[in-house]
Amino acid sequence: MLSGVKAGLVSADVLRREEQELRRHERSTKHLEEESRHTETVFRDKWGCRRDLAQERLEQQQKAEAKSERDEQYARWGKGLAQGRQQQQNVEDAIKEMQKPLARYIDDQDLDRMLREREREGDPMAEFIKKRKAKESKEKKEKPRYNGPAPPLNRFNIWPGHRWDGVDRSNGFEQQRFARIANKKAVQELAYKWSVEDM
């Protein structure tokens, strides 16, 4: 039978012996039951090695944080760094303006600066201010540019350097290319005019 005792007609002695044996067996396995009741489950990977779930959870969390940080950085780059700075500057300016009182008086420095920087039509001093600003910007180093007779065209529209002496030392490829393009365009135009001539 499932309980481990013999089936059928059995004497009382045999029945007592079997019960004692069952109790002894239960007592010997009782401590194993107690130990197994309070033990933690052991998880193993496909190779049979033990898995540390807490460590795996921590690694997954770190990976998720790194991924979210990277996604946030790419999102910030996707918007444009200069635009982000400009937006931050606009927010700061708006906060600064909100902190000012609603009524602006004659001694308000921001209002005074804004009115001074505004250009008005017919202002006699505007020319002087423009010249001064141009002089200030001219003081900043600018790369020298070529100024001489018009240089020959090239397919990239690159202006020659400031030290160019004006002598064309090319093998004529650019001129031939532009001539071919102009010839092709002229032939197409003539073909179009001929096709619509009798309309």
Sequence and secondary structure as in RCSB ss.txt:
>XXXX:A:sequence
MLSGVKAGLVSADVLRREEQELRRHERSTKHLEEESRHTETVFRDKWGCRRDLAQERLEQQQKAEAKSERDEQYA
RWGKGLAQGRQQQQNVEDAIKEMQKPLARYIDDQDLDRMLREREREGDPMAEFIKKRKAKESKEKKEKPRYNGPA
PPLNRFNIWPGHRWDGVDRSNGFEQQRFARIANKKAVQELAYKWSVEDM
>XXXX:A:secstr
 TTSS  SS  HHHHHHHHHHHHHHHHHHHHHHHHHHS     B TTS B  HHHHHHHHHHHHHHHHHHHHHHH
HHHH HHHHHHHHHHHHHHHHHHHS SS  TT HHHHHHHHHS  TT TTHHHHHHHHHHHHHHS       SS 
    TT     TT  S   S SHHHHHHHHHHHHHHHHHHHHHHHTTT 
